[in-house]
Amino acid sequence: MTSCIGRLIRNHATPRHSIASTSAIRHFSASSTVLARRAKPEEKLTADQAFDLLDDEYDDDDTTSAGHMMLRQQRQVMYYLRLIEHEMPKLVAYRKPFVPPSPATPVIVRSLDYAGEEHPATTKRVVVVSVDELPLRDALAVHKFKLLAGTRWTPNPPADAGISGLQIWRNGFVKISCEDFPKASMNLKWASDTLDKLISVANDKKDTFKNVPLDLRHLRSKIRKAKQGDHLRGRILNRPSLMDFPREWLPGHKS
C-alpha cells in the first residue's frame, strides 16, 4: 500500500516538474519568437504569445511610450530638414522671372488646390477682368455690359481675385465662376465663352439700354451684411477717404 501511494506521489510530482520545465521552455521560445516578430508589424500575435509578452519583466532596455513619440517627432523634423538641405536647392532650376501681365492679357484666372488631395472645388475656375480693359466700343457698350453682367459686376475688385487694392476702380470688375463640369478645362472654357458672349452682345448697337439704370441691390445687400456702415448716406460707391479732407486738416501737415 505504501509503495502504491509513493508511486502515485512520484507519478503526480513528475508531471509537475515536466509541466514547469515545459512552460519555461515555451516561455523562452515564445519570448524569443515575439522579439523576432517585432520587426514584422504586419504579422499578428497569438493569444499565448501576447500573454507571454505581458509577463516579461522590464529590463530597462527600452523607453516609454512618450519617449517613442518624442523620437518619432524628431525623426519627422529631421526628414524635413534633410529635404530643405538637399532637395530645395534643386528647385532653382525651375525658377522663372516675373513678367507682369500686358494689356493684351487682362483676364485673371484663379484656381483652387488642396495640396494634391482630391476635392470637388479643385475643378472650379474663376475669371476676373477689369471692364476698362475689355474691347468695348463706347460708354453705351460699357453701360450695357454692366447691365448684362448683373450681380457678377462690382465697382471694386473682388477680395479673392488677386488684384491689388491700389487698382483704380473706374468702371469696375466682372467675376465669372463655374464648377458645373467634371473637368477644370471645361469650366474655364464655359467662363471664357460667357465673357465673350457678354462682350459681343454689349457691342451690339440694336439696343443700348441707355435709359435702364444699374441695379445695385446686390451691392447694398453685401454692404449691409458687412455691418460697417457703408450703406448709410449714399456711401456705397463714394466712401469718404483722406483725399476728401482738406490738406491742412491732415495730421503732420506743415503749412
Secondary structure by P-SEA (a helix, b strand, c coil): caaaaaaaaaaaaaaaaaaaaaaaaaaaaaaaaaaaacccccccccaaaaaaaaacccccccccaaaaaaaaaaaaaaaaaaaaacccccccccccccccccccccbbbbbbbccccccccccbbbbbbbccccccccaaaaaaaaaaaccccccccccccccccccccccbbbbbbbcccccaaaaaaaaaaaaaaaaaaaaccccccccccccaaaaaaaaaaaccccccccccccccccccccccccccccc
